[in-house]
Amino acid sequence: ERKRRQIGEHFFQALFQQRPTPREGFYFKPSMIEVVSEMPKGLPGVRAWDTGASTDGDATAGVRVWGPDKDGYLYIDDIVWMKKLTDERNRRVQQVAAMERGVLQLLPQNPGDAGVDQKNMWRKVLVGLRFLVKLVERKRKEIRFEYLSAAMNAGSLRLVIRKHGPHGTPDQWAKPLFDEARVFPNGKHDDTLDALNDAFRYLTRNTNQGFVVGGKGADVSGLA
């Protein structure tokens, strides 16, 4: 313990535990996410996606979030996580969006010409469904995730695990989120955190830029 205090937690973990990041994490404190069995009715909901296009690289993650409630809490109740090629990934995104028509889908668009093609692709994939496409930011992720980190570490995020739900226990469908949060920014992947951050920023309206196209009556109030 004396050595830990002398050199600091990060270097203690790296030098003496062969673990550069402790289980709790430095930037995010996922232990502050409270697990609940239900959430208030009538909350607005979105599912934000961070998309990969390979079977061995970055994953595709779609995080569904509701809120905030009257006390400022947001509720995560579903995470889709997969490693699929583009066509199969798009089919899965379309299937999920069609099953939850009341939930606004948030999709990414990369800058430049390739991003224009990406935007048009989402228009075709999600025709007739509610969606918004958001330009991907180029800021360092530690800066982009600042508000999300503050909310998580303050206990403002809740994880909804329903007793008879289809997804089982948190260590099944929520595992990618906890795994990424514990090692950020030193982890190899942060796809689930990216998606959660977009959902969080949309619902809390702490951003008003980046949404470039929407479909089927998407709510763009306050985002122009």
C-alpha positions as a printed NumPy array, in Angstrom:
array([[  0.   ,   0.   ,   0.   ],
       [  2.876,   2.398,   0.726],
       [  4.337,   1.726,  -2.726],
       [  0.892,   2.213,  -4.297],
       [  0.582,   5.638,  -2.658],
       [  4.103,   6.637,  -3.657],
       [  3.903,   5.952,  -7.384],
       [  0.165,   6.321,  -7.979],
       [ -2.562,   3.849,  -8.872],
       [ -1.939,   3.692, -12.616],
       [  1.772,   2.909, -12.375],
       [  1.224,   0.509,  -9.484],
       [ -1.182,  -1.5  , -11.626],
       [  1.174,  -1.449, -14.603],
       [  4.407,  -2.273, -12.762],
       [  3.354,  -4.596,  -9.972],
       [  0.087,  -6.136, -11.168],
       [  0.939,  -6.407, -14.901],
       [ -2.366,  -4.663, -15.487],
       [ -2.121,  -1.116, -16.871],
       [ -5.711,  -0.329, -15.936],
       [ -7.422,  -1.434, -12.703],
       [-10.776,  -3.16 , -12.873],
       [-12.787,  -0.044, -11.982],
       [-11.271,   2.232, -14.595],
       [ -9.877,   5.755, -14.345],
       [-12.075,   7.734, -16.724],
       [-15.322,   5.803, -16.263],
       [-16.632,   4.234, -13.048],
       [-19.074,   1.553, -14.298],
       [-19.694,   0.403, -10.727],
       [-21.738,   3.619, -10.364],
       [-24.319,   2.319, -12.865],
       [-27.252,   1.147, -10.773],
       [-29.073,  -1.991, -11.907],
       [-32.868,  -1.659, -11.724],
       [-35.77 ,  -3.86 , -12.757],
       [-37.987,  -1.174, -14.267],
       [-38.048,   2.439, -15.399],
       [-40.678,   5.201, -15.526],
       [-43.187,   4.998, -18.348],
       [-43.44 ,   7.561, -21.112],
       [-39.748,   8.472, -21.416],
       [-38.322,   9.362, -24.848],
       [-35.999,   6.715, -26.227],
       [-33.264,   6.463, -28.851],
       [-30.92 ,   3.775, -30.075],
       [-27.534,   5.065, -31.189],
       [-25.257,   2.999, -33.402],
       [-21.511,   2.882, -33.85 ],
       [-20.882,   0.752, -36.898],
       [-18.054,  -1.528, -37.953],
       [-17.91 ,  -3.526, -41.171],
       [-15.762,  -6.575, -40.54 ],
       [-15.758,  -9.827, -38.623],
       [-12.394,  -9.256, -36.945],
       [-12.098,  -5.484, -36.455],
       [-14.302,  -2.898, -34.778],
       [-17.701,  -4.124, -33.686],
       [-21.109,  -2.649, -34.425],
       [-22.87 ,  -1.558, -31.252],
       [-26.412,  -0.251, -30.895],
       [-27.275,   1.096, -27.444],
       [-30.895,   1.886, -26.501],
       [-31.34 ,   4.606, -23.895],
       [-34.42 ,   6.279, -22.367],
       [-34.808,   9.485, -20.422],
       [-33.987,  11.615, -18.684],
       [-36.663,  11.15 , -16.024],
       [-37.777,  13.921, -13.655],
       [-34.706,  13.304, -11.49 ],
       [-32.267,  13.34 , -14.39 ],
       [-31.626,   9.574, -14.628],
       [-31.138,   7.838, -17.987],
       [-31.918,   4.159, -18.511],
       [-30.016,   1.687, -20.698],
       [-32.187,  -1.331, -21.445],
       [-30.681,  -2.989, -24.52 ],
       [-27.374,  -3.313, -26.351],
       [-26.945,  -4.967, -29.741],
       [-23.317,  -5.963, -30.344],
       [-22.023,  -7.776, -33.405],
       [-19.132,  -8.205, -35.812],
       [-20.631,  -8.477, -39.282],
       [-19.817,  -7.455, -42.831],
       [-21.707,  -4.484, -44.26 ],
       [-24.705,  -6.242, -45.869],
       [-25.412,  -8.498, -42.899],
       [-24.869,  -5.633, -40.482],
       [-27.326,  -3.426, -42.384],
       [-29.954,  -6.159, -42.351],
       [-29.615,  -6.479, -38.589],
       [-29.821,  -2.702, -38.056],
       [-32.959,  -2.594, -40.219],
       [-34.522,  -5.507, -38.323],
       [-33.89 ,  -3.867, -34.961],
       [-35.241,  -0.502, -36.126],
       [-38.375,  -2.14 , -37.576],
       [-39.071,  -3.975, -34.293],
       [-38.917,  -0.76 , -32.263],
       [-40.634,   1.764, -34.512],
       [-41.236,   4.191, -31.656],
       [-37.511,   4.479, -30.976],
       [-35.465,   7.023, -32.921],
       [-32.358,   5.476, -34.525],
       [-29.13 ,   7.517, -34.559],
       [-26.612,   6.49 , -37.25 ],
       [-23.055,   7.678, -37.975],
       [-21.733,   9.425, -41.08 ],
       [-18.01 ,   9.846, -41.653],
       [-16.766,  13.158, -43.092],
       [-15.957,  13.476, -46.806],
       [-17.235,  11.785, -49.944],
       [-17.393,   8.353, -48.34 ],
       [-19.65 ,   9.833, -45.681],
       [-22.091,  11.082, -48.331],
       [-22.386,   7.522, -49.64 ],
       [-22.869,   6.328, -46.077],
       [-25.689,   8.823, -45.515],
       [-27.457,   7.69 , -48.68 ],
       [-26.994,   4.065, -47.639],
       [-28.801,   4.664, -44.335],
       [-31.626,   6.379, -46.177],
       [-32.156,   3.217, -48.2  ],
       [-31.685,   0.791, -45.304],
       [-34.092,   2.645, -43.005],
       [-36.695,   3.837, -45.491],
       [-40.003,   4.417, -43.703],
       [-38.398,   4.36 , -40.241],
       [-37.423,   7.113, -37.789],
       [-33.733,   7.933, -37.906],
       [-31.132,  10.679, -37.84 ],
       [-27.631,  10.546, -39.315],
       [-24.888,  12.307, -37.395],
       [-21.489,  13.435, -38.614],
       [-18.692,  11.662, -36.756],
       [-16.627,  14.096, -34.684],
       [-12.848,  14.234, -34.892],
       [-12.223,  15.427, -31.328],
       [-10.21 ,  13.26 , -28.953],
       [-12.54 ,  10.807, -27.285],
       [-11.517,  11.908, -23.809],
       [-13.009,  15.302, -24.717],
       [-16.071,  13.896, -26.481],
       [-16.859,  11.592, -23.557],
       [-16.447,  14.266, -20.89 ],
       [-20.15 ,  14.73 , -20.112],
       [-20.916,  11.012, -20.348],
       [-18.098,  10.239, -17.931],
       [-19.383,  12.831, -15.475],
       [-22.9  ,  11.412, -15.659],
       [-21.773,   7.798, -15.218],
       [-19.452,   8.607, -12.347],
       [-22.198,  10.606, -10.608],
       [-24.577,   7.641, -10.781],
       [-26.958,   9.184, -13.321],
       [-27.042,   6.106, -15.591],
       [-29.142,   3.057, -14.798],
       [-29.182,  -0.4  , -16.338],
       [-32.612,  -1.996, -16.72 ],
       [-32.575,  -5.771, -16.267],
       [-36.099,  -7.123, -16.472],
       [-36.841, -10.351, -14.636],
       [-38.453, -11.977, -17.655],
       [-36.641, -10.022, -20.348],
       [-35.107, -11.621, -23.437],
       [-31.53 , -10.605, -22.761],
       [-30.631, -12.411, -19.568],
       [-28.203, -11.028, -17.036],
       [-26.008,  -7.898, -17.349],
       [-22.877,  -9.98 , -17.913],
       [-24.427, -11.135, -21.2  ],
       [-25.82 ,  -8.185, -23.174],
       [-24.236,  -5.382, -21.127],
       [-20.773,  -6.942, -20.931],
       [-19.246,  -4.93 , -23.826],
       [-20.182,  -1.653, -22.135],
       [-18.61 ,  -2.576, -18.805],
       [-15.527,  -4.081, -20.439],
       [-14.881,  -0.951, -22.507],
       [-15.598,   1.482, -19.673],
       [-13.144,  -0.222, -17.318],
       [-10.172,   0.134, -19.654],
       [-10.895,   3.417, -21.457],
       [ -8.847,   5.143, -22.839],
       [ -6.322,   2.294, -22.954],
       [ -8.606,  -0.34 , -24.467],
       [ -8.498,  -1.574, -28.03 ],
       [-12.205,  -0.938, -28.648],
       [-14.757,   1.646, -27.522],
       [-17.622,   1.013, -29.952],
       [-20.273,   0.625, -27.238],
       [-19.098,   3.779, -25.467],
       [-19.272,   5.683, -28.765],
       [-22.87 ,   4.611, -29.283],
       [-23.835,   5.332, -25.679],
       [-22.259,   8.78 , -25.931],
       [-24.324,   9.685, -29.001],
       [-27.528,   8.551, -27.28 ],
       [-26.615,  10.424, -24.116],
       [-25.798,  13.649, -25.952],
       [-28.993,  13.51 , -27.985],
       [-31.269,  12.896, -25.   ],
       [-29.596,  15.482, -22.781],
       [-29.32 ,  17.958, -25.666],
       [-25.765,  18.924, -24.775],
       [-24.957,  19.098, -28.472],
       [-26.763,  20.948, -31.237],
       [-24.649,  20.11 , -34.248],
       [-23.904,  17.236, -36.547],
       [-27.277,  15.763, -37.532],
       [-27.401,  15.98 , -41.307],
       [-30.474,  14.036, -42.423],
       [-33.491,  12.37 , -40.894],
       [-36.349,  10.145, -41.908],
       [-40.005,   9.465, -41.133],
       [-40.86 ,  12.304, -38.775],
       [-37.599,  12.17 , -36.835],
       [-37.441,  14.644, -33.962],
       [-34.935,  17.317, -34.912],
       [-36.212,  19.997, -32.531],
       [-33.327,  21.931, -31.038],
       [-30.796,  20.295, -33.323],
       [-30.833,  22.569, -36.352]])
